[in-house]
């Protein structure tokens, strides 16, 4: 049986659906919350409710589990995130419980650019979490992923909404020349699942991204073309935009996490053939996979 943390998020929901479709038994780890967890509908999955800091709850959640896929993170909450509590200390608690439970494999989803020396909190936290996992004594596989896109994502869908609500102009951090390598959600899920079925993937750190590099400016232009809404793009110094995004985040009027400013500060790419070499898979093209942004499209 597979335990998935972060299974109610964008990537988690797609992953859980595919795992169930392939016949895997799945259990979701949900943190205690007064809010509805957004469980994937119509799927025969088990649920365990426990904080990542509750060792007793984690031990119960890990009963009969052979594989853990750790997706949980808090960067999407922006200034309200808890990188130390969830991404670092939560991962520390999970790896400790996984080792005690004798888990066969722990798969962790990180970011391209993860670095313990990074000046950006998310990438520093992800690198610390990676280190905790790889030195935990639990057989592990780490994926450093490029930005992921697909239905209900936190990338193209969010920026499409920003374009829609922006009054004639759209502010971009810097000149938009930084390079991204978006990977289609189904391609990432395929890589994750193939790694589960390949014993040789234990101990490896995979860098995965799409088959093309695009400037952030060209990505925004492709999104505008797809939704047929155009705005005049105005470059803004990232520092000013960070202050504005934090203020708008707190007022709940801005749909983008302020950590996006950090993500866009430098290029986030890996070798273009990374997925093809590691998994014999040709990634989907970005501009050919955006139909879900159209109003009449309603898919997961």
Secondary structure as UniProt FT lines:
FT   STRAND          2..5
FT   TURN            6..8
FT   HELIX           10..21
FT   TURN            22..23
FT   STRAND          26..30
FT   TURN            41..42
FT   STRAND          46..49
FT   TURN            52..53
FT   HELIX           55..61
FT   TURN            62..64
FT   STRAND          67..70
FT   HELIX           75..80
FT   HELIX           83..88
FT   HELIX           89..101
FT   STRAND          105..111
FT   TURN            112..113
FT   TURN            116..117
FT   HELIX           121..134
FT   STRAND          140..145
FT   STRAND          148..149
FT   TURN            151..152
FT   HELIX           156..165
FT   STRAND          169..173
FT   TURN            174..175
FT   STRAND          179..180
FT   STRAND          183..184
FT   HELIX           185..196
FT   HELIX           199..201
FT   TURN            202..203
FT   STRAND          205..208
FT   STRAND          214..215
FT   HELIX           216..227
FT   STRAND          232..236
FT   HELIX           238..250
FT   TURN            251..252
FT   HELIX           259..263
FT   TURN            264..265
FT   TURN            272..273
FT   HELIX           274..279
FT   TURN            287..288
FT   HELIX           291..293
FT   TURN            295..296
//
